[in-house]
Amino acid sequence: MTRMHNPPHPGEILQDTVLSGDEGLTVSDFARRLGVSRVALSRVVNGRAAVSAELAIRLAAALGGSAESWLTMQASYDLWQAKKKRRPKIAPIARAA
């Protein structure tokens, strides 16, 4: 699998597709359809919360596709963000042959 350079948060995808334009849903309407709170969905859409497994299942049911694709987008975003942070050097553990 090819790694994306600076992958978007899944909330950006929702914002650009489901919630955009004149025909887009409002966060409140979409949250109601998904059966989640407006605040919870708003946090995801604004990149302040991650897509959970439960939300991924609900998104897949509402929009098509798979729950795995939503979780993969979230994992790609999380890994990209984590790799940008400084951390101490970690020595590999030698294993006996």
C-alpha positions as CSV (number, residue, x, y, z in Angstrom):
1,M,0.0,0.0,0.0
2,T,1.3,3.4,-0.9
3,R,1.5,5.9,1.9
4,M,-0.2,9.2,1.3
5,H,1.7,12.4,2.0
6,N,-0.1,14.3,4.7
7,P,-3.5,12.4,4.6
8,P,-6.6,14.3,5.4
9,H,-8.6,13.7,8.6
10,P,-11.7,11.7,7.8
11,G,-13.7,14.7,9.1
12,E,-12.4,16.7,6.1
13,I,-13.8,14.1,3.8
14,L,-17.2,14.4,5.4
15,Q,-17.0,18.2,5.3
16,D,-16.1,18.2,1.6
17,T,-18.7,15.6,0.5
18,V,-21.7,15.2,2.7
19,L,-21.8,18.6,4.4
20,S,-20.8,20.9,1.6
21,G,-22.7,23.0,-0.9
22,D,-26.3,23.9,-1.1
23,E,-27.5,20.3,-1.2
24,G,-25.3,19.2,1.7
25,L,-26.7,18.1,5.1
26,T,-26.2,20.1,8.2
27,V,-24.1,18.6,11.0
28,S,-27.3,18.3,13.1
29,D,-29.2,16.5,10.3
30,F,-26.4,14.2,9.6
31,A,-25.8,13.4,13.3
32,R,-29.5,12.6,13.6
33,R,-29.4,10.3,10.7
34,L,-26.4,8.5,12.1
35,G,-27.9,8.3,15.6
36,V,-25.0,10.2,17.2
37,S,-24.9,13.6,19.0
38,R,-24.3,16.8,17.0
39,V,-21.4,17.6,19.3
40,A,-19.7,14.2,18.7
41,L,-20.1,14.5,15.0
42,S,-19.0,18.1,15.0
43,R,-15.8,17.1,16.8
44,V,-15.0,14.5,14.1
45,V,-15.8,16.9,11.3
46,N,-13.6,19.6,12.7
47,G,-10.7,17.2,13.3
48,R,-10.8,17.3,17.1
49,A,-11.9,13.7,17.5
50,A,-11.1,10.4,15.7
51,V,-13.5,8.2,13.9
52,S,-14.3,5.3,16.2
53,A,-15.2,1.8,15.1
54,E,-18.8,2.4,15.9
55,L,-18.9,5.6,13.9
56,A,-17.1,3.9,11.0
57,I,-19.9,1.3,10.9
58,R,-22.6,4.0,10.9
59,L,-20.8,6.0,8.2
60,A,-20.5,3.0,6.0
61,A,-24.2,2.2,6.5
62,A,-25.2,5.8,5.6
63,L,-22.7,6.5,2.8
64,G,-21.9,3.1,1.4
65,G,-18.4,1.7,1.3
66,S,-16.9,-0.1,4.2
67,A,-16.2,0.7,7.9
68,E,-12.7,-0.5,7.3
69,S,-12.1,2.3,4.8
70,W,-13.1,4.9,7.4
71,L,-10.8,3.3,10.0
72,T,-7.9,3.1,7.5
73,M,-8.3,6.8,6.7
74,Q,-8.2,7.6,10.5
75,A,-5.2,5.3,11.0
76,S,-3.3,6.9,8.1
77,Y,-4.0,10.4,9.5
78,D,-3.0,9.4,13.1
79,L,0.3,7.7,11.9
80,W,1.2,10.8,9.8
81,Q,0.6,13.1,12.8
82,A,2.6,10.8,15.2
83,K,5.6,10.5,12.8
84,K,5.9,14.3,12.8
85,K,6.5,14.4,16.6
86,R,9.9,14.3,18.2
87,R,10.7,11.2,20.3
88,P,13.7,9.7,21.9
89,K,15.8,7.3,19.9
90,I,14.7,3.7,20.6
91,A,17.3,0.9,20.3
92,P,16.0,-2.2,18.6
93,I,15.7,-5.4,20.7
94,A,18.2,-8.1,19.6
95,R,16.6,-11.5,19.2
96,A,18.4,-14.8,19.6
97,A,18.7,-16.8,16.3
